[in-house]
Amino acid sequence: MTPITSTEVHDAKALRPLTDVWAWQLKAQCRRLGTDLFFPREGEGHGERIRRERSAKQICADCPVRAECRTHALSFREYHGVWGGTSERDRRDKGSPS
């Protein structure tokens, strides 16, 4: 590990509490729905994935924090699940919702 020197400049945003980073989730429509609809299960087939993602995206469509959620997924490189109305494929292929 490299020691921190006194000449290094730190980004104050990077040092903010995690509660600030995740606070938007308290307003998310998916907050109490569990993860089954938003994340793939082991052995999920193509048709199942399409139906699951479509259902998850419908919930995201009217969510008041959809933009924050999508920004989070892109910023933190969330490789799995539906975030802010985007699937992992949407984010990987286009970087935008389908």
Rosetta blueprint (number, residue, H / E / L):
1 M L
2 T L
3 P L
4 I L
5 T L
6 S L
7 T L
8 E L
9 V L
10 H L
11 D L
12 A H
13 K H
14 A H
15 L H
16 R L
17 P L
18 L H
19 T H
20 D H
21 V H
22 W H
23 A H
24 W H
25 Q H
26 L H
27 K H
28 A L
29 Q L
30 C L
31 R L
32 R L
33 L L
34 G L
35 T L
36 D L
37 L L
38 F L
39 F L
40 P L
41 R L
42 E L
43 G L
44 E L
45 G L
46 H H
47 G H
48 E H
49 R H
50 I H
51 R H
52 R H
53 E H
54 R H
55 S H
56 A H
57 K H
58 Q H
59 I H
60 C H
61 A H
62 D L
63 C L
64 P L
65 V L
66 R H
67 A H
68 E H
69 C H
70 R H
71 T H
72 H H
73 A H
74 L H
75 S H
76 F L
77 R L
78 E L
79 Y L
80 H L
81 G L
82 V L
83 W E
84 G L
85 G L
86 T E
87 S L
88 E H
89 R H
90 D H
91 R H
92 R H
93 D H
94 K L
95 G L
96 S L
97 P L
98 S L
